[in-house]
Amino acid sequence: MTSNRIDAAFTAEQREKAKAALAILAEALPFLIDLTAEDRASLPKFGEKNRSFVVKALAIAEGHPEIFPANISLEEFRTDVELVESLYPLCNAVEALFGKIDDTYFAAGSEAYAAALLVYQYAKLHNLASGALEDSLDDLGRRFARKSKKAAVSPT
């Protein structure tokens, strides 16, 4: 027996409100950038452990500016750290919200897919008796079509 984890409707009004809220959020963060996969791969890795390292390094640099290399701006370093610290709670909140959206999407999709599989099974049974659903079953059956693993060999 399948469980019904989600039973909700997402109205047009709710969708518009959510899109408007996302647009407001994007507008409030005009400095956001997009990194390519190559950009991301070329940068030093940054995560939770590195965040505290960065904050502690800034404290040392501010307490002992004489050790900070002259070719690197302490002010730029401070600005980057402040941006990281300012974005941190927002990142956590967005990740938590995205997690819930993704879980809801996954659960609703899984429930819909399980129901669709039942429909497909019952349609196949009905079609055996009537033949009335042949075209529809062909269309649905494409989902399960397997591609041959053998490459077509041309005659010589």
Secondary structure as GFF3:
##gff-version 3
##sequence-region A 1 156
A	DSSP	alpha_helix	12	28	.	.	.	ID=ss1
A	DSSP	alpha_helix	37	42	.	.	.	ID=ss2
A	DSSP	alpha_helix	48	63	.	.	.	ID=ss3
A	DSSP	three_ten_helix	65	67	.	.	.	ID=ss4
A	DSSP	alpha_helix	74	130	.	.	.	ID=ss5
A	DSSP	alpha_helix	134	141	.	.	.	ID=ss6
A	DSSP	three_ten_helix	142	144	.	.	.	ID=ss7
###
